[in-house]
Amino acid sequence: MSYEFAITDKENGELYGAIALLSNQKFNNGEIAYWIGEEFWGNGYATEAAQAILWFAFNEKHLHKVFARYFKTNPASGRVMQKLGMREEGVLIDQVKKDNHYLDLVYYGIINSYK
């Protein structure tokens, strides 16, 4: 199941980015994925949206675990995950090819503590 939301300005509706929760019912877990337009980086929008969707994942969907991943070249995205209380679970070396370069993916996860 997939849940996708726009990240917008609360007052004027300007689009800042998007966030999604991709849940796997068989394993009772989910993945958070997000992007923020570069001109809006550093304002806490990703963190605020990720906190809300994590709450949704655990309290509404009752998932056991949520994970997220980021390109190792983008440590700011990792800081968002750390602010959520996620812990690093591993690095997949040269996992993705982007712009003719191989990139490492860093995985973070968190177990539902609301249960």
Secondary structure, DSSP 8 states (H G I E B T S, - for coil): -EEEEEEE-TTT--EEEEEEEEEETTTTEEEEEEEE-GGGTTSSHHHHHHHHHHHIIIIIS--SEEEEEEETT-HHHHHHHHHTT-EEEEEEEEEEEETTEEEEEEEEEEE----
